[in-house]
Amino acid sequence: MSIGQVAARTGLSVHALRFYEREGILLADPVRRDAGGRRVYTEDDVGWLNLCVVLRASGMPLPAIRRYTELARAGAGNEPERLALLREHEARVSEQMAALTRCLDLIRYKVAVYEDLVDGGVTDHGCNPAG
């Protein structure tokens, strides 16, 4: 696959793919090149990139993704370290989700209050900043 095709499949821009390749952040294996020097990606590359996109979208810092990539490149024998890295990130994501759930609960409560006000034809003229 070409870099453009991979960009379309992963949601990453061509520029981002080149940047991440230069920084050694995303790809577990070096990108292969054809006789003309153009990058050639495999389905495995796309799968790895999609994993990294999900990790990044879930808030994993780039240094942690880089470390995970380094561990994957090194091959077998470092699974406990990979597991620890993923467990740490899992805990952070779980904490973020719990915080967002609390936020959503409050928002839903406020929506219900305003729906009751609107449905009842009552206008809230209060000055309550938590309004």
RAQUITA-V669631 format. One record per residue. N is the residue number from 1. SS is DSSP state (alpha for helix, beta for strand, coil for the rest). NEAR is the number of other ideal C-beta (glycine too) atoms within 8 Angstrom. Layout:
n: <N | N>
ss: <SS | SS>
near: <NEAR | NEAR>
This chain:
n: <1 | 2 | 3 | 4 | 5 | 6 | 7 | 8 | 9 | 10 | 11 | 12 | 13 | 14 | 15 | 16 | 17 | 18 | 19 | 20 | 21 | 22 | 23 | 24 | 25 | 26 | 27 | 28 | 29 | 30 | 31 | 32 | 33 | 34 | 35 | 36 | 37 | 38 | 39 | 40 | 41 | 42 | 43 | 44 | 45 | 46 | 47 | 48 | 49 | 50 | 51 | 52 | 53 | 54 | 55 | 56 | 57 | 58 | 59 | 60 | 61 | 62 | 63 | 64 | 65 | 66 | 67 | 68 | 69 | 70 | 71 | 72 | 73 | 74 | 75 | 76 | 77 | 78 | 79 | 80 | 81 | 82 | 83 | 84 | 85 | 86 | 87 | 88 | 89 | 90 | 91 | 92 | 93 | 94 | 95 | 96 | 97 | 98 | 99 | 100 | 101 | 102 | 103 | 104 | 105 | 106 | 107 | 108 | 109 | 110 | 111 | 112 | 113 | 114 | 115 | 116 | 117 | 118 | 119 | 120 | 121 | 122 | 123 | 124 | 125 | 126 | 127 | 128 | 129 | 130 | 131>
ss: <coil | coil | alpha | alpha | alpha | alpha | alpha | alpha | alpha | alpha | coil | coil | coil | alpha | alpha | alpha | alpha | alpha | alpha | alpha | alpha | alpha | alpha | coil | coil | coil | coil | coil | coil | coil | coil | beta | beta | coil | coil | coil | coil | coil | beta | beta | coil | coil | alpha | alpha | alpha | alpha | alpha | alpha | alpha | alpha | alpha | alpha | alpha | alpha | alpha | alpha | alpha | coil | coil | coil | coil | alpha | alpha | alpha | alpha | alpha | alpha | alpha | alpha | alpha | alpha | alpha | alpha | alpha | coil | coil | coil | coil | alpha | alpha | alpha | alpha | alpha | alpha | alpha | alpha | alpha | alpha | alpha | alpha | alpha | alpha | alpha | alpha | alpha | alpha | alpha | alpha | alpha | alpha | alpha | alpha | alpha | alpha | alpha | alpha | alpha | alpha | alpha | alpha | alpha | alpha | alpha | alpha | alpha | alpha | alpha | alpha | alpha | coil | coil | coil | coil | coil | coil | coil | coil | coil | coil | coil | coil>
near: <10 | 9 | 11 | 7 | 9 | 15 | 13 | 6 | 9 | 11 | 5 | 10 | 6 | 8 | 6 | 9 | 15 | 9 | 8 | 12 | 11 | 6 | 8 | 7 | 9 | 10 | 11 | 6 | 7 | 4 | 10 | 8 | 7 | 7 | 3 | 4 | 5 | 8 | 9 | 10 | 12 | 8 | 6 | 7 | 13 | 13 | 8 | 12 | 14 | 10 | 8 | 13 | 11 | 8 | 12 | 10 | 6 | 8 | 9 | 10 | 6 | 9 | 6 | 11 | 14 | 11 | 9 | 13 | 14 | 9 | 11 | 10 | 8 | 7 | 6 | 4 | 5 | 9 | 7 | 6 | 8 | 11 | 8 | 8 | 12 | 9 | 8 | 8 | 13 | 8 | 8 | 9 | 10 | 8 | 8 | 9 | 8 | 8 | 8 | 8 | 8 | 8 | 8 | 8 | 8 | 8 | 8 | 8 | 8 | 8 | 8 | 8 | 8 | 9 | 8 | 8 | 10 | 7 | 6 | 6 | 5 | 5 | 5 | 7 | 3 | 5 | 3 | 5 | 4 | 3 | 5>
